[in-house]
Amino acid sequence: MAGGAADCMFWERHLGRLCRLYELRNKERITTAAASKLLHNIMYGYKGHGLSMGTMIAGWDKGLGPNLYYCDSEGTR
């Protein structure tokens, strides 16, 4: 987690809620790649709005093993 503490905490909590909703709707956990893509799409929509955030999303997916993704407030993934 890097950047403005408020930006980071808000968007990480928001991503957690979205992942939990996915799990409830689909009866399976979201993949690490899909979670990072969700955050990327949100951040890309706010590009140029003055957010300051960079976070790494790590996870272990069935059949794929460990994964690590970086997302920042400029929409980079």
N, C-alpha and C positions, 0 to 999 in steps of 0.2 A: 504494500500500500504506500503510495507516494502522492504528494500534492496537498491540496487543502483538506484538512481533517474532516470538515463537515461534508464536503463533496464526496470524499471517499466513503465515509460511513453511510451516507444516505444511499448512494448507488449500490454499495455492497449489500445493504439490507434489502433494497428493492429487488436486486437480483436473487437474493435468497427467497423472497416471497414468490417471485415468478417461478423459480425452480420447484418450490413446494407445490404451487398450483399445478404445474406440469405433472408432478408425481401423483397428486390426487386425481387428476383427470385421466391419466393414462396407465395408472397402476404399475408404473415402473419409473426408475430414476432417470433423470435427464443426463445425457452424456456430457462430458467435459467440453467437447467441441461445441455442442449445441448451447450450453450455458454461456460460453465465451462469445458465441455469435449473437446471442440475445443482448449481452452487454455492449458488444461492438455496434449493433444496430441502433441501440438507444443513444450511445455516445456520438455516433455519426450524425444523428438527428440534432444534437446539441452542439455540433462543431461550430466554433467561432462565437459562442455565447459566454466565454470567460470562465468555463469550468476548469478546474485544475485537479486532475486525477490520473493515476496510473496504478494498475493492479495486476497481479498475476493470479491466474485461475489454475489450480492444480487439482487433479483427480485421477481415479483409477476406474477404467471402464472394462466391462466384461469383454473378453476376447481381444481387446486392444492394449490393455496394460496401462502403464502410467502416461499421463498427458500433462503438458504445461503450456498455458497460453498467456500472453500479455495483452492487455487492453488499456488504452489511455483516452484522455478526454478529446483528442483529435480524431478519434475513430480508428486508430491504428490497431491491428490485431496481428 
